[in-house]
Amino acid sequence: MDTAFNVFKPRQTIVTVRLGFAVLAHCRDALLEWRKREKLRAKLDGLSDRELLDIGIARGEIDYVSSNRTLDPRGAVLRP
């Protein structure tokens, strides 16, 4: 019985480590996506009202546009 237990123990450790890496990768991806949104929000905030109107965005839509980067408020389809 002791032999069977020793055979399965390393697999449990490997699975646990893989899950840990998967969680860390997910957190890293979420952080990178958040940073992209914040950079876009800062760039859009830096534009004048006239420049925003030229690209079809009102100042009140900056948060929406930065949070939904794959959607276009004008109805056009954007590619990621």
C-alpha positions as CSV (number, residue, x, y, z in Angstrom):
1,M,0.0,0.0,0.0
2,D,2.9,2.3,0.7
3,T,4.2,1.9,-2.8
4,A,0.9,2.9,-4.5
5,F,0.7,6.0,-2.3
6,N,4.2,7.1,-3.3
7,V,3.4,6.6,-7.0
8,F,0.4,9.0,-6.9
9,K,1.8,11.7,-4.7
10,P,4.0,13.3,-7.3
11,R,1.1,13.6,-9.8
12,Q,-1.0,15.5,-7.2
13,T,1.9,17.9,-6.7
14,I,2.3,18.5,-10.4
15,V,-1.4,19.1,-10.8
16,T,-1.3,21.6,-7.9
17,V,1.7,23.4,-9.4
18,R,0.0,23.6,-12.8
19,L,-3.1,25.0,-11.3
20,G,-1.0,27.5,-9.4
21,F,0.7,28.6,-12.6
22,A,-2.6,28.9,-14.3
23,V,-3.9,31.2,-11.6
24,L,-0.8,33.3,-11.8
25,A,-1.0,33.5,-15.6
26,H,-4.7,34.6,-15.3
27,C,-3.8,37.3,-12.8
28,R,-1.0,38.5,-15.0
29,D,-3.3,38.7,-18.0
30,A,-5.9,40.5,-16.0
31,L,-3.3,43.0,-14.8
32,L,-2.0,43.6,-18.3
33,E,-5.5,44.2,-19.6
34,W,-6.2,46.6,-16.8
35,R,-3.0,48.5,-17.7
36,K,-4.0,48.7,-21.4
37,R,-7.4,50.1,-20.3
38,E,-5.8,52.7,-18.1
39,K,-3.4,53.8,-20.8
40,L,-6.2,54.2,-23.3
41,R,-8.3,56.1,-20.8
42,A,-5.4,58.5,-20.0
43,K,-4.7,59.1,-23.8
44,L,-8.4,59.8,-24.4
45,D,-8.6,62.1,-21.4
46,G,-5.6,64.0,-22.8
47,L,-7.5,64.8,-26.0
48,S,-9.5,68.0,-26.5
49,D,-13.3,67.9,-27.0
50,R,-12.8,68.7,-30.7
51,E,-10.3,65.8,-31.1
52,L,-12.7,63.4,-29.4
53,L,-15.5,64.6,-31.7
54,D,-13.3,64.0,-34.7
55,I,-13.0,60.3,-33.8
56,G,-16.6,60.1,-32.8
57,I,-16.4,59.8,-29.1
58,A,-17.9,62.2,-26.5
59,R,-16.1,62.9,-23.3
60,G,-18.7,61.0,-21.4
61,E,-18.0,57.8,-23.4
62,I,-14.3,57.6,-22.5
63,D,-14.9,55.1,-19.6
64,Y,-17.2,53.0,-21.8
65,V,-14.7,53.0,-24.7
66,S,-11.8,52.1,-22.6
67,S,-13.6,49.3,-20.7
68,N,-15.0,47.8,-23.9
69,R,-12.0,48.1,-26.3
70,T,-13.4,45.6,-28.8
71,L,-16.7,47.5,-29.2
72,D,-17.1,50.7,-31.2
73,P,-19.7,53.1,-29.9
74,R,-20.4,54.2,-33.4
75,G,-21.5,50.7,-34.3
76,A,-18.6,49.6,-36.4
77,V,-17.0,46.2,-35.7
78,L,-13.4,46.4,-34.5
79,R,-10.9,43.5,-34.7
80,P,-9.0,42.7,-31.5
